[in-house]
């Protein structure tokens, strides 16, 4: 039993690498196609988002059990549509950055969580296509992928961030102790 667990622990980063690459390539491709595309980030910027959101709003009023939740109708109409230009850039470059983060293994779980949030918004707006499997893979990385970035930048990036973070916490605690001493004196 110990041998098989050891073998699993050695192959786990490779499995996560495969999942990261599959998911990351899909995100990167989606973002790359939108950047410079008319309606997304080229003039008329935001038209693709407007069409997408208007379709979601139409689906939210169709029938007794609509494909799009009613609360999303209000969010899309009141918040997203007035900011369609900005959203076009956020979606395009967001997808690109999520893809790069997953492919390079840099802040892997943050990239996966960002992808999960974007997938949820796409699903709430009534689209499916590749969103359900991408959502499941993203959730798996977020919840189970402690070694997801081991074959990537996270191998060096996360220890460095932990070191900087620990130093800042110690400095803040010392400063807080000095401040408390001054205030209580």
N, CA, C and O of each residue as an XYZ file, in Angstrom:
740
protein
N       0.828     -1.196      0.000
C       0.000      0.000      0.000
C       0.867      1.252      0.000
O       0.563      2.209     -0.712
N       1.929      1.263      0.776
C       2.804      2.420      0.850
C       3.447      2.689     -0.502
O       3.586      3.845     -0.901
N       3.842      1.634     -1.211
C       4.478      1.800     -2.506
C       3.524      2.448     -3.499
O       3.929      3.338     -4.247
N       2.265      2.020     -3.520
C       1.322      2.591     -4.480
C       1.010      4.051     -4.144
O       0.815      4.864     -5.048
N       0.960      4.392     -2.847
C       0.740      5.782     -2.470
C       1.931      6.644     -2.863
O       1.768      7.788     -3.287
N       3.143      6.080     -2.718
C       4.344      6.807     -3.105
C       4.360      7.036     -4.616
O       4.712      8.120     -5.083
N       3.973      6.001     -5.382
C       3.925      6.138     -6.834
C       2.886      7.177     -7.236
O       3.105      7.944     -8.173
N       1.753      7.206     -6.531
C       0.714      8.182     -6.816
C       1.209      9.594     -6.529
O       0.943     10.521     -7.294
N       1.934      9.751     -5.418
C       2.427     11.090     -5.078
C       3.464     11.581     -6.082
O       3.635     12.788     -6.254
N       4.152     10.664     -6.741
C       5.121     11.067     -7.763
C       4.441     11.396     -9.079
O       4.932     12.236     -9.833
N       3.321     10.750     -9.367
C       2.639     11.000    -10.638
C       1.583     12.108    -10.546
O       1.136     12.624    -11.570
N       1.188     12.471     -9.333
C       0.138     13.479     -9.178
C       0.472     14.795     -9.874
O      -0.387     15.320    -10.583
N       1.684     15.366     -9.710
C       1.973     16.625    -10.415
C       1.877     16.498    -11.937
O       1.492     17.448    -12.619
N       2.225     15.327    -12.464
C       2.135     15.120    -13.915
C       0.685     15.088    -14.378
O       0.362     15.604    -15.448
N      -0.179     14.491    -13.586
C      -1.611     14.465    -13.912
C      -2.164     15.892    -13.882
O      -2.913     16.294    -14.772
N      -1.788     16.653    -12.849
C      -2.246     18.047    -12.766
C      -1.704     18.862    -13.929
O      -2.400     19.732    -14.453
N      -0.473     18.592    -14.339
C       0.099     19.300    -15.484
C      -0.752     19.062    -16.722
O      -1.050     20.001    -17.459
N      -1.140     17.830    -16.952
C      -1.980     17.507    -18.109
C      -3.316     18.255    -18.037
O      -3.754     18.850    -19.021
N      -3.954     18.221    -16.871
C      -5.241     18.912    -16.694
C      -5.062     20.412    -16.889
O      -5.876     21.057    -17.549
N      -3.993     20.969    -16.313
C      -3.703     22.402    -16.466
C      -3.526     22.781    -17.924
O      -4.049     23.799    -18.377
N      -2.785     21.959    -18.660
C      -2.522     22.271    -20.066
C      -3.799     22.209    -20.902
O      -4.041     23.083    -21.735
N      -4.611     21.183    -20.682
C      -5.870     21.065    -21.422
C      -6.755     22.279    -21.150
O      -7.268     22.904    -22.079
N      -6.926     22.600    -19.893
C      -7.773     23.720    -19.496
C      -7.153     25.056    -19.912
O      -7.851     25.934    -20.420
N      -5.857     25.209    -19.700
C      -5.173     26.458    -20.030
C      -5.187     26.765    -21.510
O      -5.371     27.918    -21.900
N      -4.997     25.759    -22.340
C      -5.023     25.978    -23.790
C      -6.407     26.452    -24.219
O      -6.529     27.326    -25.076
N      -7.440     25.882    -23.631
C      -8.806     26.305    -23.975
C      -9.051     27.767    -23.583
O      -9.629     28.528    -24.359
N      -8.617     28.156    -22.388
C      -8.770     29.548    -21.953
C      -7.938     30.478    -22.823
O      -8.429     31.519    -23.259
N      -6.695     30.121    -23.078
C      -5.803     30.948    -23.888
C      -6.370     31.141    -25.293
O      -6.367     32.253    -25.820
N      -6.850     30.071    -25.889
C      -7.428     30.137    -27.226
C      -8.642     31.067    -27.245
O      -8.792     31.887    -28.151
N      -9.507     30.929    -26.234
C     -10.690     31.777    -26.168
C     -10.340     33.247    -26.045
O     -10.942     34.085    -26.717
N      -9.385     33.570    -25.203
C      -8.970     34.960    -25.043
C      -8.268     35.500    -26.274
O      -8.508     36.635    -26.687
N      -7.395     34.681    -26.865
C      -6.623     35.113    -28.026
C      -7.544     35.441    -29.197
O      -7.297     36.398    -29.931
N      -8.608     34.651    -29.377
C      -9.554     34.888    -30.470
C     -10.297     36.210    -30.300
O     -10.680     36.838    -31.288
N     -10.501     36.631    -29.071
C     -11.271     37.850    -28.799
C     -10.426     39.119    -28.906
O     -10.943     40.175    -29.270
N      -9.153     39.029    -28.598
C      -8.297     40.217    -28.611
C      -8.078     40.666    -30.055
O      -7.582     39.910    -30.890
N      -8.458     41.908    -30.325
C      -8.343     42.453    -31.666
C      -9.524     42.134    -32.560
O      -9.559     42.571    -33.710
N     -10.498     41.379    -32.056
C     -11.667     41.010    -32.839
C     -12.719     42.123    -32.763
O     -13.033     42.602    -31.673
N     -13.262     42.535    -33.909
C     -14.321     43.550    -33.862
C     -15.498     43.060    -33.017
O     -15.951     41.924    -33.165
N     -15.975     43.910    -32.153
C     -17.050     43.546    -31.244
C     -16.539     43.174    -29.870
O     -17.273     43.249    -28.885
N     -15.283     42.774    -29.801
C     -14.692     42.463    -28.502
C     -13.778     43.611    -28.089
O     -14.186     44.491    -27.332
N     -12.546     43.603    -28.585
C     -11.617     44.662    -28.172
C     -11.307     45.637    -29.289
O     -10.700     46.677    -29.037
N     -11.705     45.333    -30.522
C     -11.563     46.286    -31.628
C     -12.925     46.944    -31.844
O     -13.956     46.402    -31.447
N     -12.916     48.102    -32.471
C     -14.172     48.835    -32.661
C     -15.132     48.045    -33.541
O     -14.685     47.484    -34.541
N     -16.364     47.972    -33.246
C     -17.054     48.571    -32.108
C     -16.932     47.676    -30.875
O     -17.605     46.650    -30.777
N     -16.085     48.062    -29.955
C     -15.807     47.263    -28.752
C     -17.072     47.094    -27.926
O     -17.853     48.030    -27.761
N     -17.260     45.893    -27.415
C     -18.382     45.623    -26.527
C     -19.631     45.114    -27.215
O     -20.564     44.693    -26.531
N     -19.693     45.133    -28.544
C     -20.908     44.691    -29.249
C     -21.154     43.193    -29.042
O     -22.301     42.766    -28.907
N     -20.098     42.409    -29.016
C     -20.266     40.970    -28.788
C     -20.847     40.711    -27.406
O     -21.709     39.848    -27.244
N     -20.381     41.451    -26.417
C     -20.898     41.301    -25.052
C     -22.354     41.737    -24.998
O     -23.175     41.088    -24.350
N     -22.678     42.833    -25.674
C     -24.075     43.291    -25.702
C     -24.985     42.215    -26.295
O     -26.044     41.924    -25.739
N     -24.583     41.631    -27.404
C     -25.376     40.567    -28.025
C     -25.533     39.365    -27.116
O     -26.617     38.796    -26.992
N     -24.445     38.993    -26.489
C     -24.447     37.857    -25.562
C     -25.406     38.119    -24.397
O     -26.213     37.259    -24.044
N     -25.312     39.306    -23.807
C     -26.159     39.644    -22.658
C     -27.620     39.807    -23.050
O     -28.507     39.408    -22.296
N     -27.884     40.385    -24.209
C     -29.268     40.502    -24.668
C     -29.880     39.123    -24.907
O     -31.068     38.916    -24.662
N     -29.075     38.192    -25.380
C     -29.544     36.813    -25.524
C     -29.858     36.185    -24.173
O     -30.837     35.451    -24.036
N     -29.022     36.474    -23.171
C     -29.267     35.947    -21.820
C     -30.538     36.542    -21.238
O     -31.318     35.841    -20.593
N     -30.748     37.829    -21.462
C     -31.952     38.495    -20.946
C     -33.193     37.891    -21.596
O     -34.199     37.673    -20.921
N     -33.132     37.621    -22.897
C     -34.265     37.007    -23.595
C     -34.553     35.611    -23.038
O     -35.714     35.223    -22.907
N     -33.513     34.866    -22.714
C     -33.698     33.518    -22.164
C     -34.264     33.550    -20.752
O     -34.840     32.564    -20.293
N     -34.106     34.675    -20.061
C     -34.588     34.749    -18.678
C     -36.089     34.985    -18.601
O     -36.674     34.853    -17.526
N     -36.717     35.327    -19.700
C     -38.159     35.575    -19.698
C     -38.917     34.510    -20.481
O     -40.140     34.585    -20.608
N     -38.207     33.531    -21.001
C     -38.832     32.503    -21.838
C     -39.384     31.363    -20.998
O     -38.625     30.607    -20.392
N     -40.699     31.241    -20.963
C     -41.345     30.089    -20.342
C     -41.401     30.144    -18.829
O     -40.947     31.089    -18.185
N     -41.983     29.081    -18.297
C     -42.178     28.988    -16.850
C     -40.867     28.728    -16.115
O     -40.645     29.251    -15.022
N     -40.007     27.925    -16.716
C     -38.710     27.606    -16.111
C     -37.604     28.077    -17.059
O     -37.082     27.292    -17.851
N     -37.257     29.345    -16.974
C     -36.287     29.894    -17.931
C     -34.890     29.322    -17.736
O     -34.509     28.875    -16.654
N     -34.149     29.357    -18.833
C     -32.776     28.862    -18.845
C     -31.842     29.750    -18.019
O     -30.838     29.279    -17.484
N     -32.178     31.024    -17.921
C     -31.364     32.006    -17.204
C     -32.138     32.469    -15.976
O     -33.302     32.849    -16.100
N     -31.521     32.448    -14.789
C     -32.231     32.889    -13.575
C     -32.671     34.354    -13.675
O     -32.000     35.178    -14.297
N     -33.798     34.654    -13.057
C     -34.333     36.019    -13.101
C     -33.363     37.028    -12.485
O     -33.239     38.149    -12.977
N     -32.674     36.631    -11.405
C     -31.737     37.560    -10.773
C     -30.610     37.932    -11.723
O     -30.090     39.046    -11.663
N     -30.224     36.997    -12.612
C     -29.159     37.297    -13.568
C     -29.645     38.295    -14.616
O     -28.866     39.104    -15.119
N     -30.940     38.233    -14.942
C     -31.543     39.205    -15.858
C     -31.297     40.621    -15.336
O     -30.848     41.490    -16.083
N     -31.589     40.850    -14.068
C     -31.396     42.173    -13.471
C     -29.924     42.570    -13.468
O     -29.585     43.705    -13.801
N     -29.054     41.641    -13.095
C     -27.618     41.920    -13.064
C     -27.100     42.271    -14.459
O     -26.349     43.231    -14.631
N     -27.510     41.486    -15.441
C     -27.064     41.723    -16.818
C     -27.581     43.060    -17.334
O     -26.842     43.820    -17.960
N     -28.834     43.339    -17.071
C     -29.454     44.553    -17.588
C     -28.945     45.817    -16.887
O     -28.682     46.827    -17.540
N     -28.810     45.759    -15.567
C     -28.478     46.964    -14.790
C     -26.984     47.206    -14.598
O     -26.558     48.352    -14.455
N     -26.182     46.136    -14.594
C     -24.752     46.292    -14.314
C     -23.884     45.972    -15.536
O     -23.009     46.756    -15.903
N     -24.127     44.831    -16.154
C     -23.240     44.392    -17.227
C     -23.454     45.149    -18.537
O     -22.482     45.590    -19.151
N     -24.704     45.308    -18.979
C     -24.957     45.979    -20.259
C     -24.424     47.415    -20.308
O     -23.813     47.794    -21.307
N     -24.634     48.225    -19.266
C     -24.077     49.584    -19.332
C     -22.546     49.617    -19.387
O     -21.962     50.632    -19.767
N     -21.909     48.534    -19.017
C     -20.444     48.460    -19.007
C     -19.923     47.414    -19.996
O     -18.890     46.789    -19.757
N     -20.635     47.228    -21.094
C     -20.282     46.183    -22.064
C     -18.886     46.393    -22.644
O     -18.164     45.423    -22.876
N     -18.496     47.643    -22.881
C     -17.153     47.905    -23.434
C     -16.075     47.407    -22.482
O     -15.151     46.705    -22.892
N     -16.198     47.772    -21.216
C     -15.236     47.344    -20.207
C     -15.242     45.824    -20.058
O     -14.185     45.199    -19.971
N     -16.431     45.236    -20.029
C     -16.536     43.779    -19.896
C     -15.877     43.046    -21.053
O     -15.283     41.986    -20.855
N     -15.972     43.594    -22.253
C     -15.342     42.958    -23.409
C     -13.832     42.823    -23.194
O     -13.243     41.784    -23.494
N     -13.219     43.883    -22.673
C     -11.779     43.835    -22.384
C     -11.477     42.897    -21.218
O     -10.515     42.130    -21.268
N     -12.303     42.959    -20.166
C     -12.078     42.097    -19.000
C     -12.194     40.623    -19.361
O     -11.381     39.808    -18.926
N     -13.200     40.280    -20.154
C     -13.374     38.877    -20.559
C     -12.219     38.444    -21.450
O     -11.625     37.389    -21.228
N     -11.898     39.244    -22.450
C     -10.850     38.870    -23.401
C      -9.496     38.680    -22.726
O      -8.864     37.632    -22.862
N      -9.063     39.699    -22.000
C      -7.751     39.608    -21.355
C      -7.787     38.692    -20.139
O      -6.775     38.081    -19.796
N      -8.945     38.589    -19.482
C      -9.093     37.654    -18.363
C      -8.907     36.215    -18.816
O      -8.193     35.442    -18.178
N      -9.559     35.858    -19.930
C      -9.397     34.503    -20.464
C      -7.939     34.239    -20.834
O      -7.409     33.161    -20.564
N      -7.300     35.220    -21.447
C      -5.896     35.077    -21.833
C      -5.011     34.860    -20.607
O      -4.156     33.974    -20.608
N      -5.210     35.663    -19.565
C      -4.393     35.545    -18.346
C      -4.671     34.251    -17.591
O      -3.750     33.647    -17.041
N      -5.918     33.822    -17.559
C      -6.245     32.532    -16.931
C      -5.507     31.422    -17.659
O      -4.905     30.550    -17.032
N      -5.555     31.457    -18.981
C      -4.853     30.443    -19.769
C      -3.358     30.441    -19.520
O      -2.756     29.382    -19.349
N      -2.757     31.617    -19.499
C      -1.306     31.703    -19.236
C      -0.968     31.196    -17.842
O       0.007     30.466    -17.667
N      -1.769     31.578    -16.844
C      -1.528     31.119    -15.477
C      -1.582     29.606    -15.371
O      -0.759     28.997    -14.687
N      -2.547     29.000    -16.044
C      -2.668     27.539    -15.983
C      -1.567     26.846    -16.780
O      -0.998     25.860    -16.313
N      -1.264     27.339    -17.954
C      -0.233     26.706    -18.780
C       1.140     26.814    -18.127
O       1.889     25.839    -18.086
N       1.469     27.997    -17.617
C       2.781     28.207    -17.008
C       2.847     27.706    -15.566
O       3.934     27.576    -15.004
N       1.701     27.427    -14.972
C       1.679     26.963    -13.584
C       2.038     28.064    -12.611
O       2.644     27.800    -11.573
N       1.674     29.292    -12.930
C       1.944     30.434    -12.056
C       0.665     30.888    -11.387
O      -0.294     31.258    -12.065
N       0.640     30.865    -10.044
C      -0.577     31.148     -9.277
C      -1.722     30.296     -9.829
O      -2.806     30.797    -10.129
N      -1.456     29.019     -9.951
C      -2.340     28.074    -10.618
C      -3.740     28.055    -10.033
O      -4.725     28.114    -10.769
N      -3.832     27.975     -8.726
C      -5.156     27.877     -8.115
C      -5.910     29.198     -8.205
O      -7.138     29.195     -8.291
N      -5.217     30.310     -8.189
C      -5.865     31.614     -8.383
C      -6.404     31.690     -9.811
O      -7.530     32.140    -10.026
N      -5.609     31.254    -10.784
C      -6.058     31.245    -12.176
C      -7.261     30.327    -12.344
O      -8.222     30.679    -13.028
N      -7.212     29.157    -11.727
C      -8.328     28.211    -11.829
C      -9.587     28.784    -11.185
O     -10.682     28.638    -11.728
N      -9.442     29.433    -10.035
C     -10.598     30.044     -9.370
C     -11.192     31.160    -10.231
O     -12.413     31.297    -10.306
N     -10.355     31.943    -10.869
C     -10.847     32.979    -11.771
C     -11.612     32.356    -12.937
O     -12.648     32.872    -13.356
N     -11.101     31.259    -13.448
C     -11.797     30.535    -14.521
C     -13.128     29.972    -14.061
O     -14.112     30.008    -14.800
N     -13.160     29.449    -12.833
C     -14.415     28.922    -12.279
C     -15.451     30.034    -12.193
O     -16.607     29.838    -12.568
N     -15.043     31.195    -11.703
C     -15.990     32.313    -11.581
C     -16.497     32.742    -12.964
O     -17.684     33.027    -13.128
N     -15.605     32.787    -13.954
C     -16.028     33.167    -15.287
C     -16.957     32.111    -15.886
O     -17.951     32.451    -16.528
N     -16.637     30.830    -15.678
C     -17.506     29.760    -16.155
C     -18.898     29.838    -15.530
O     -19.903     29.611    -16.205
N     -18.948     30.160    -14.242
C     -20.255     30.279    -13.577
C     -21.068     31.409    -14.222
O     -22.266     31.247    -14.456
N     -20.440     32.529    -14.505
C     -21.158     33.629    -15.163
C     -21.654     33.210    -16.545
O     -22.770     33.554    -16.932
N     -20.840     32.476    -17.283
C     -21.267     32.008    -18.605
C     -22.450     31.051    -18.475
O     -23.400     31.129    -19.253
N     -22.396     30.154    -17.497
C     -23.494     29.202    -17.308
C     -24.768     29.907    -16.867
O     -25.853     29.579    -17.349
N     -24.653     30.870    -15.957
C     -25.834     31.613    -15.518
C     -26.443     32.407    -16.655
O     -27.634     32.714    -16.625
N     -25.644     32.745    -17.659
C     -26.186     33.496    -18.786
C     -26.791     32.583    -19.837
O     -27.217     33.054    -20.892
N     -26.837     31.294    -19.570
C     -27.545     30.363    -20.435
C     -26.713     29.674    -21.495
O     -27.272     29.080    -22.416
N     -25.396     29.733    -21.395
C     -24.561     29.022    -22.370
C     -24.006     27.762    -21.729
O     -23.803     27.700    -20.517
N     -23.768     26.778    -22.548
C     -23.152     25.570    -21.980
C     -21.878     25.265    -22.751
O     -20.794     25.574    -22.257
N     -21.954     24.682    -23.923
C     -20.789     24.341    -24.745
C     -19.698     23.676    -23.903
O     -19.918     22.588    -23.371
N     -18.533     24.305    -23.774
C     -17.428     23.693    -23.029
C     -17.410     24.121    -21.566
O     -16.540     23.686    -20.811
N     -18.351     24.963    -21.153
C     -18.315     25.487    -19.788
C     -18.465     24.428    -18.691
O     -17.722     24.495    -17.712
N     -19.380     23.453    -18.795
C     -19.475     22.462    -17.698
C     -18.191     21.666    -17.460
O     -17.758     21.567    -16.312
N     -17.556     21.086    -18.503
C     -16.317     20.358    -18.202
C     -15.191     21.274    -17.725
O     -14.388     20.882    -16.878
N     -15.131     22.494    -18.267
C     -14.102     23.435    -17.817
C     -14.343     23.812    -16.364
O     -13.394     23.955    -15.593
N     -15.599     23.972    -15.986
C     -15.942     24.288    -14.600
C     -15.508     23.154    -13.677
O     -14.911     23.402    -12.630
N     -15.800     21.922    -14.053
C     -15.421     20.773    -13.207
C     -13.903     20.660    -13.056
O     -13.405     20.423    -11.955
N     -13.178     20.826    -14.141
C     -11.716     20.751    -14.051
C     -11.161     21.899    -13.210
O     -10.229     21.704    -12.430
N     -11.727     23.081    -13.366
C     -11.286     24.230    -12.570
C     -11.545     24.026    -11.089
O     -10.686     24.325    -10.260
N     -12.726     23.519    -10.749
C     -13.058     23.249     -9.347
C     -12.114     22.193     -8.782
O     -11.678     22.295     -7.635
N     -11.799     21.180     -9.587
C     -10.869     20.142     -9.129
C      -9.506     20.749     -8.797
O      -8.908     20.407     -7.776
N      -9.019     21.636     -9.641
C      -7.720     22.270     -9.372
C      -7.797     23.114     -8.107
O      -6.899     23.059     -7.267
N      -8.869     23.899     -7.968
C      -8.999     24.782     -6.805
C      -9.072     23.976     -5.513
O      -8.389     24.302     -4.543
N      -9.884     22.938     -5.490
C     -10.120     22.196     -4.248
C      -9.089     21.114     -3.964
O      -8.768     20.859     -2.803
N      -8.570     20.479     -4.997
C      -7.701     19.316     -4.787
C      -6.266     19.511     -5.268
O      -5.399     18.680     -4.997
N      -6.016     20.602     -5.976
C      -4.734     20.756     -6.658
C      -3.625     21.395     -5.859
O      -3.019     22.368     -6.307
N      -3.346     20.863     -4.674
C      -2.245     21.444     -3.903
C      -0.903     21.301     -4.622
O       0.012     22.091     -4.392
N      -0.787     20.297     -5.489
C       0.445     20.106     -6.259
C       0.240     20.444     -7.731
O       1.038     20.034     -8.574
N      -0.822     21.189     -8.050
C      -1.152     21.464     -9.446
C      -0.086     22.293    -10.145
O       0.092     22.147    -11.354
N       0.616     23.143     -9.445
C       1.631     23.979    -10.075
C       3.047     23.510     -9.829
O       4.000     24.242    -10.096
N       3.198     22.287     -9.319
C       4.547     21.802     -8.991
C       5.441     21.715    -10.220
O       6.631     22.021    -10.149
N       4.866     21.296    -11.354
C       5.612     21.328    -12.612
C       5.259     22.632    -13.310
O       4.619     22.638    -14.362
N       5.681     23.721    -12.715
C       5.396     25.042    -13.255
C       6.049     26.108    -12.399
O       6.886     25.811    -11.547
N       5.662     27.343    -12.629
C       6.246     28.471    -11.901
C       5.946     28.440    -10.407
O       6.719     28.973     -9.611
N       4.845     27.827    -10.022
C       4.485     27.774     -8.598
C       5.551     27.086     -7.746
O       5.642     27.348     -6.546
N       6.347     26.223     -8.340
C       7.409     25.541     -7.596
C       8.340     26.558     -6.948
O       8.833     26.330     -5.843
N       8.586     27.683     -7.626
C       9.469     28.728     -7.102
C       8.685     29.931     -6.578
O       9.092     30.574     -5.610
N       7.580     30.223     -7.215
C       6.806     31.415     -6.889
C       6.139     31.331     -5.517
O       6.211     32.283     -4.739
N       5.499     30.217     -5.213
C       4.772     30.104     -3.939
C       5.694     30.149     -2.721
O       5.365     30.841     -1.757
N       6.839     29.443     -2.715
C       7.736     29.597     -1.566
C       8.238     31.031     -1.393
O       8.383     31.510     -0.269
N       8.501     31.709     -2.506
C       8.957     33.105     -2.417
C       7.862     33.996     -1.843
O       8.138     34.863     -1.014
N       6.625     33.786     -2.278
C       5.505     34.568     -1.749
C       5.273     34.285     -0.270
O       4.970     35.190      0.508
N       5.422     33.005      0.110
C       5.261     32.660      1.532
C       6.334     33.344      2.376
O       6.047     33.823      3.473
N       7.555     33.393      1.878
C       8.654     34.028      2.599
C       8.397     35.518      2.762
O       8.563     36.059      3.856
N       7.994     36.187      1.685
C       7.703     37.622      1.743
C       6.530     37.869      2.676
O       6.550     38.807      3.473
N       5.521     37.037      2.578
C       4.332     37.186      3.410
C       4.673     36.999      4.886
O       4.217     37.771      5.730
N       5.460     35.993      5.197
C       5.839     35.749      6.593
C       6.652     36.916      7.145
O       6.457     37.320      8.291
N       7.556     37.458      6.341
C       8.351     38.605      6.769
C       7.463     39.808      7.051
O       7.655     40.501      8.050
N       6.501     40.059      6.188
C       5.590     41.191      6.387
C       4.726     41.003      7.625
O       4.464     41.962      8.351
N       4.287     39.789      7.868
C       3.473     39.528      9.063
C       4.300     39.775     10.324
O       3.827     40.403     11.271
N       5.537     39.278     10.328
C       6.404     39.503     11.495
C       6.648     40.992     11.704
O       6.601     41.474     12.835
N       6.907     41.722     10.624
C       7.131     43.166     10.711
C       5.883     43.869     11.234
O       5.976     44.752     12.086
N       4.725     43.482     10.730
C       3.472     44.103     11.177
C       3.210     43.801     12.651
O       2.738     44.664     13.391
N       3.519     42.568     13.075
C       3.318     42.223     14.484
C       4.249     43.033     15.384
O       3.850     43.500     16.451
N       5.499     43.192     14.938
C       6.427     44.004     15.718
C       5.944     45.446     15.784
O       5.963     46.061     16.850
N       5.517     45.983     14.659
C       5.020     47.361     14.622
C       3.773     47.493     15.479
O       3.590     48.493     16.174
N       2.919     46.485     15.429
C       1.712     46.504     16.257
C       2.049     46.432     17.726
O       1.399     47.079     18.547
N       3.065     45.646     18.071
C       3.489     45.557     19.467
C       4.054     46.873     19.959
O       3.778     47.286     21.085
N       4.856     47.547     19.110
C       5.408     48.852     19.463
C       4.271     49.855     19.614
O       4.259     50.642     20.561
N       3.315     49.834     18.689
C       2.184     50.749     18.723
C       1.350     50.498     19.987
O       0.922     51.445     20.647
N       1.122     49.236     20.317
C       0.338     48.916     21.517
C       1.068     49.398     22.766
O       0.440     49.912     23.692
N       2.386     49.235     22.797
C       3.170     49.686     23.944
C       3.068     51.206     24.085
O       2.909     51.713     25.195
N       3.159     51.935     22.967
C       3.068     53.392     23.002
C       1.663     53.835     23.435
O       1.522     54.752     24.244
N       0.647     53.193     22.905
C      -0.722     53.571     23.219
C      -1.106     53.259     24.669
O      -1.858     54.009     25.291
N      -0.586     52.152     25.199
C      -0.952     51.743     26.556
C      -0.091     52.425     27.609
O      -0.429     52.394     28.792
N       1.004     53.034     27.207
C       1.891     53.673     28.188
C       1.351     54.991     28.684
O       1.984     55.646     29.511
